[in-house]
């Protein structure tokens, strides 16, 4: 699996239905995008999801490996990766990919080559992948009625992951994965509400490394070989 660094810029995207959709994303270091948008190097681990601004439509990475676009609690579209999927990532090359827990791709939008793209859960229920030039490259084709704002019962959460970095301090638990895979640390952190960030410490020799779960989000520090993740809400 390839990993990329992201350079964030403010963008405006045109909706696939022809309606204008203005999305201002804070790309500055440490600032999260809107809860309906997945930017490069942002992951969805099990139970994490994008929620449209009206709070009726949402795209959920489920614990069974399926990535599902919902209207309320009704499934509109699914990746059909039950039992094979693990987590999803918006890669910097423009491909949105679902990987299994062996870090092998099991599903993708096949949109690689479109750098700095983003995945948006729109207020009309359509899940759309946009290029940096605001061109729709892929969609779930589930656009429907825009319902406006409603009370939001769903949690908007993603995980921003950077490679060759640590986020030192705030450790409240160390988990030893059974395999030397940094993605497993994201899984452990996503499961715990107390976890705000994590660092994967690779093994120095034999072993599988360590997942340092953190209850605070501190600044990144360069540390070659390590992997740092932080939740974004």
N, C-alpha and C positions, 0 to 999 in steps of 0.2 A: 504494500500500500504506500503510495506517495503522499508526502505531507508538504504543505506549502505555507509560506508566510503571507499575510494579507496587508494591503495598503488600502485604507478606507477613504472614501470620498463621498460627499453628499450627492444624492441622486434623486431624479424624478422619473417615475415609471408610468407608462401609458397602459391602461388596463386592456386585456385581451378582448373584452366586450365592446371596446370603443369608448367607454366612459373614462374620464380622466381620474387617475389615482395618484395623489401626491403623497409621497413617502419621504420624509426627511430623516435620514439615518445619521446618528452621531458616530463618525468613524474614528474620532480621536482616541488615542490609547487610553484604555480603561473605561471608555464609555460604551454602553450597550446600544444596539439597534432597537427599533420598536419591537414589541413582543409578537408581531405578526410576520417578522422578516428574519430569514436565516442568511447570514453573510458568510464569506469565505472563512474557513477554519472554525466555524461554529458547528457543534455537534448536537444531535438529539439522542440522548441515552434513554433507556426505558423509563417511562412515565413523564418524560419531557415533551413539550408541545409548543406549537405556534398557535396563537389565538387571534382571530381577526378583530379589528377595532370595535365591531359591534358586539363581540363576545358570544355570538351564536355559532359561528363556524370555527373549527379548530382542526389542526393536523397533529396527530398523536403518534409517537413512537411507543408501541405497546410492548409489554413484557413478554408476549408470545412471539415477538419478532416481526409482527406485521406493522406497517406504517399506514395509518388510516386517516382519511379526511372525513370529518363529521359535520353534520348539521344538527346541533343539539346532541342527542345521543343516537342519531340515525346515521349509519355509515353511507357516505356518498361514493367513495372510491377507496381502494386499498391496493397496496403493492403486492399482495398475495405472497408474502414471505413468512407466513406462520411456520414456526419451527426451524426456519433457516436464517432469518434475520437476527441481528443483534442491536446495532446502532446505526445512525445515519449521519452523514457529513456533507456539508456544502464545500466542495473542494475549490481551490483557487483557480483551477483550470476550467471551471464552469460546469463540471459534472456533479450532480447530486447523487450520492451513492449510499446504498445500504450494505453494510458489511456484517459477516457473522463474527462470532467471538474468536475465530482463528484469524481475523483480520483479512478475510477473503471476500471480495465483492460478490453479492448474490443478486443485486438489482441496481439499475441506474437509469438516469434520464438520457444517457448517451449524448450529452451536450458538451463534452470536453472540447477544448480549443477556444472556449469563450471566457476569457479571463475576467475575474472580478464580477461574476454574475451573482444573483441572489434569488432565493426562493421566498415567495410571498403568499401568505394565506389572506386572500382578499375578502372584503366585506360582502361580496356577492357569492361566496362559497367556492370560488375557483382558486385552486392552488396553482400558481404560475411561477415558472422560472424565467427570469429576465436577464438579458445580457447587460453589460455596462453601458451599452448604447440604447437602453430602454426597449429593446426588441424582445417580445415573448418567444422563447425557444422551446418551451414544453409547458403543458398544462394538464390538469386532471379532467378538464372539460366538464366541470360540475358547476358552472356559473348559474346562479338562480336569482332569487329576489334579495335585494339589499334590505335588511330588516332594521337598520339604524342601530342606535345604542340600546343595550339592555343590561341588566345587572350581570356581572361577570362572575360565574361560579368556577371558572377554570383557571388553572395556574399557567401563566406564560413563563416558560423557562427553557433556556438553552445553555450549552457549555462551550465556552471559548477556549480552545486548546492551542498552545504554542510549544514548539519543539526546541530543545537546547536551552531551556529556561527552568528556573526554580521560582517559587513564591515562598520565600523563607518565613518561618514564624507561624504561630497560630495552630500548631499541631495538637489535636486532641485524641487522635487514634492512628495507629499504624496497622495496616492490613497487609498480609503476605499473600499475594496471588499465587495460584498453583501453577501458573505459566508466566513467563517473563513478557507480559503484554501490558503496555501503558493504557490501552483502551479499557482494561478491566478496572483500573483506578477510577475512570469516569463512571463506570457502572456502580462501583461502591459508593461514590460521592452522591450520585443521583438518588440513591436509595434513602439517604439520610438527610432530614431537614436541617440538622445542625451543620452539615458540611456546606461550606461556601466556596471552597477551593481545594485543590489537591496538587501534590507533586509526586511523580513517579520517579523513584530512585532505582536505576538499573543495577543489576548485580555486578559486583566488582570482580567476581570469579564465577564459581558455580553458584547456583541458586536462581531465584526468580525475581529478585528485586523487592521493593517495598512501595506501598501506597501510603503516603502521608496525607491524611485527611485533616483539613483545616477549618476552623470556625470563624476565620477572618480572611479578608482578601488583601494581601499586601502586594507591594510593587514587585514586578518581575526582576530577577537578577539572572544574568547570563550564566548558564551552567551546562556545559556540553554533555549531551547524552541524556539529560533529564527531560521530563515532559511536565509542563505546568497547565493546569486547567482551572477555570473559574466559572461559576454559575452566573448567568445573566438573566434578569427577570424583566 
